[in-house]
């Protein structure tokens, strides 16, 4: 950008570089050093974070703050008109700073310092995540995403321990900003950096992150990661993290099994009523899901109501999760009218609030409820909405709605297509480590099987299960929605 090679732009780029050279030479040596180091930030930065990154043996953090203020006065650093104040370098200024940093031979040293500073910030964010008001927390930490990305990218190639630690502590920020797909795409590189010499607490939080990012998507992988996280946290006597990992392990069975039940009970024995509301609410949500799966609907409703009450103190998004679980519970109980009565206004709220994962879960339950209620036109529109959302969010989540997609196809007279989609649903559930359905899912599954038995005969499954051209989740949903033949 500063030194373009095109003939028609050489003069302009040379002039821009010369302007930076002129401004840079006017700076005192300490100002130059701080300016160079600010180039390591990819996004905006707070004054304390920047000062911690820029400080060294001769410049303490207080002086670094003063020097950054001088750079603002010289228009080399831009102060953003937001509260609390944040600062940034224009891209041209940032590239110039990086160039100067490389010329001084400090590039790796300062990038490591920046990544370590971001880790300190993420460690604080992780602790505050459980108890700080959600809106305040997001306002405070969401602007750091660009810096988190560049810190993790550098550490992945240069500092194994730092990379593992950054990945582990970043998960609440990535979850709350709907960036789990990005985290899942990047974790294999960090996974290769694990070793027994790394601190157990950091390894535990890394596996905790994997379990969280894969939760309800790749259930077997999430269970494996949660089990490792629980083991590591138990070894370091981190009871709260041990509890969270056990609850993740239980939650990713998704259905009531001996293993899920015993894991949940082990977590509940660790539980302290004085813990932050968000953590306790997660435990209640997990307990409610297992109770629903076991058919203990009254106890499940009490667990979800307890989670809702806890969540309302800190997290509107988590409260919405609890409400969506109550929709699923109503559907599992056979009270389709109650499920739709709650789901419809929730759908409007989730267009503006909450995470897209929660929106997908609601639309999935609403889709099934509408089909059972005979509201086929609205069901089709809801199915298309959740299909589009999954393509933007994570297409692999579509495995949970394949039974409902088969039911839609069957209701609309496309029974051969419905049979293929129903067979795809079985293979997809197994591939995601979840061969058993939850009660609401089983209800729609039973309905579609009964309809196919009636219209195609009891032997229909044998004719499609070994189809030479099997469908994947996206193809199956597209077939149900008539997006292709």
Residue pairs with C-beta under 8 A, 6 or more apart in sequence:
1 13
1 91
1 92
1 95
2 13
2 16
2 17
2 20
2 92
2 95
2 96
2 99
3 13
3 14
3 17
4 10
4 12
4 13
16 92
17 96
20 92
20 93
20 96
23 74
23 76
24 32
24 35
24 96
24 100
26 74
27 35
27 71
27 74
27 76
30 58
30 59
30 63
30 67
31 67
31 70
31 71
32 100
33 54
33 56
33 59
33 104
34 54
34 59
34 64
34 67
34 68
34 71
35 71
35 76
35 77
35 97
35 100
36 97
36 100
36 101
36 104
36 106
36 110
37 53
37 54
37 97
37 101
37 106
37 110
37 113
37 114
38 45
38 50
38 53
38 54
38 68
38 71
38 77
38 89
38 94
38 97
39 89
39 93
39 94
39 95
39 96
39 97
39 98
39 100
39 101
40 53
40 98
40 101
40 110
40 111
40 113
40 114
40 150
41 50
41 53
41 88
41 89
41 94
41 114
41 146
41 147
41 150
42 146
42 147
42 149
42 150
43 88
43 143
43 144
43 145
43 146
43 147
44 80
44 86
44 87
44 88
44 143
44 146
45 53
45 86
45 87
45 88
45 147
46 84
46 85
46 86
46 87
47 65
47 68
47 85
47 87
48 61
48 65
49 117
49 118
49 121
49 144
49 147
50 64
50 68
50 87
51 61
51 62
51 64
51 65
51 68
52 61
52 64
52 117
52 120
53 110
53 113
53 114
53 117
54 64
54 67
54 68
55 61
55 63
55 64
59 67
68 77
68 87
71 77
72 78
72 79
72 87
76 89
76 93
77 87
77 88
77 89
77 93
78 87
78 88
78 89
78 90
79 85
79 86
79 87
80 86
80 87
80 88
86 143
89 97
98 107
101 107
101 110
108 158
111 154
111 158
112 154
112 155
112 158
112 159
112 162
114 147
114 150
114 151
114 154
115 151
115 152
115 154
115 155
115 159
115 162
115 166
116 162
118 144
118 147
118 148
118 151
118 166
119 151
119 162
119 165
119 166
119 169
121 141
121 144
122 144
122 148
122 166
122 169
122 170
122 173
123 169
125 137
125 140
125 141
125 144
125 169
125 172
125 173
126 169
126 172
126 205
128 137
128 140
129 137
129 172
129 176
129 278
130 240
130 275
130 276
130 278
130 279
131 276
131 277
131 278
131 314
132 140
132 314
133 314
134 176
134 314
134 315
134 316
134 317
134 318
135 316
137 176
138 176
138 177
141 173
142 173
142 176
142 177
144 173
145 173
145 177
145 179
148 166
148 170
148 173
151 166
152 163
152 166
152 167
152 170
152 186
152 190
155 162
155 163
155 166
156 163
156 186
156 189
156 190
156 193
160 193
160 194
160 195
160 198
161 198
161 199
161 202
163 190
163 193
164 190
164 193
164 194
164 198
164 202
164 203
164 206
165 202
165 205
165 206
167 183
167 186
167 187
167 190
167 206
167 209
168 202
168 204
168 205
168 206
168 208
168 209
169 205
170 183
170 209
171 183
171 205
171 208
171 209
171 212
171 213
173 179
174 180
174 182
174 183
174 213
175 212
175 213
175 355
176 317
176 355
178 355
178 356
178 357
178 393
180 212
180 213
180 357
180 394
181 393
181 394
183 209
183 213
184 213
184 214
184 217
187 209
187 210
187 213
190 206
194 203
194 206
200 232
200 235
200 236
201 232
201 233
201 236
201 238
201 241
203 228
203 232
204 228
204 229
204 231
204 232
204 233
204 235
204 236
204 238
204 241
204 245
205 229
205 241
206 229
207 225
207 226
207 228
207 229
207 232
207 245
208 225
208 226
208 229
208 233
208 241
208 244
208 245
208 248
210 221
210 222
210 225
210 229
211 222
211 223
211 225
211 226
211 229
211 245
211 248
211 249
211 252
212 222
212 248
214 221
214 222
214 225
214 252
215 222
215 248
215 251
215 252
216 222
216 251
216 252
216 254
216 357
216 397
216 400
217 394
217 396
217 397
217 432
218 396
218 432
218 433
219 252
219 253
219 254
219 432
219 433
219 434
220 432
220 433
220 434
221 433
222 248
222 252
222 433
223 249
223 252
223 253
223 433
226 245
226 246
226 248
226 249
226 252
227 245
227 249
229 241
229 245
229 248
230 242
230 245
230 246
230 249
233 239
233 241
233 242
233 245
234 242
239 270
239 272
240 272
240 275
240 279
242 270
243 267
243 270
243 271
243 275
243 279
243 283
244 279
244 282
246 263
246 264
246 266
246 267
246 270
247 264
247 267
247 282
247 283
247 286
249 263
250 260
250 261
250 263
250 264
250 267
250 286
250 290
251 285
251 286
251 289
253 259
253 260
253 263
253 290
254 289
254 293
254 434
254 436
254 438
255 290
255 293
255 434
255 436
255 437
255 438
256 290
256 291
256 293
256 294
260 290
261 290
261 294
264 286
264 287
264 290
267 283
267 286
268 283
268 287
271 280
271 283
273 280
276 314
277 310
277 311
277 313
277 314
277 315
278 310
278 311
278 314
278 315
278 318
280 310
281 306
281 307
281 308
281 310
281 311
281 315
281 318
281 322
282 307
282 318
284 303
284 304
284 306
284 307
284 310
284 322
285 303
285 304
285 307
285 318
285 321
285 322
285 325
287 303
288 300
288 301
288 303
288 304
288 307
288 322
288 325
288 329
289 300
289 325
289 438
291 297
291 299
291 300
291 303
292 300
292 325
292 328
292 329
292 332
292 438
292 439
293 438
293 439
295 439
297 329
297 332
297 333
300 329
301 326
301 329
304 322
304 325
304 326
304 329
305 322
305 326
307 318
307 321
307 322
307 325
308 319
308 322
308 323
308 326
311 318
311 319
311 321
311 322
312 319
316 353
316 354
317 353
317 354
317 355
317 358
320 346
320 349
320 350
320 353
320 354
320 358
321 354
321 358
321 361
323 342
323 346
324 346
324 358
324 361
324 362
324 365
326 342
327 339
327 342
327 343
327 346
327 362
327 365
327 366
327 369
328 339
328 361
328 365
328 438
328 440
329 440
330 336
330 338
330 339
330 342
331 339
331 365
331 368
331 369
331 372
331 440
331 443
332 438
332 439
332 440
332 443
334 443
336 369
336 372
336 373
337 373
339 365
339 366
339 369
340 366
340 369
340 370
340 373
343 362
343 365
343 366
343 369
344 366
346 362
347 359
347 362
347 363
347 366
350 358
350 359
350 362
351 359
356 389
356 392
356 393
357 393
357 397
359 389
360 386
360 389
360 390
360 393
360 397
363 382
363 385
363 386
363 389
364 386
364 400
364 401
364 404
365 440
366 382
367 379
367 382
367 383
367 386
367 401
367 404
368 401
368 403
368 404
368 407
368 440
368 441
368 443
368 444
370 376
370 378
370 379
370 382
371 379
371 404
371 407
371 408
371 411
371 444
371 447
372 443
372 444
372 447
376 408
376 411
376 412
379 408
380 408
380 412
380 481
383 401
383 404
383 405
383 408
383 477
383 480
383 481
384 481
386 401
387 398
387 477
387 478
387 481
390 397
390 398
390 477
391 474
395 473
395 474
396 432
396 473
398 428
398 473
398 474
398 476
398 477
399 425
399 428
399 429
399 431
399 432
399 434
399 473
400 441
401 477
402 421
402 422
402 424
402 425
402 428
402 473
402 476
402 477
403 422
403 425
403 437
403 441
403 444
403 445
403 448
404 444
405 421
405 425
405 476
405 477
405 479
405 480
405 481
406 418
406 419
406 421
406 422
406 425
406 448
406 452
406 476
406 480
407 418
407 444
407 447
407 448
407 451
408 480
408 481
409 415
409 417
409 418
409 421
409 479
409 480
410 418
410 448
410 451
410 452
410 455
411 451
414 480
415 451
415 452
415 455
415 456
416 456
417 479
417 480
418 448
418 451
418 452
418 480
419 452
419 456
419 460
419 461
419 463
419 464
420 464
420 467
420 471
420 476
420 479
421 471
421 476
421 479
421 480
422 448
422 449
422 452
422 461
422 464
423 461
423 464
423 465
423 467
423 470
424 470
424 471
424 472
424 473
424 475
424 476
425 445
425 476
426 435
426 465
427 470
428 472
428 473
428 476
429 435
429 436
429 437
437 445
452 460
453 460
471 479
475 484
477 483
478 484
479 485
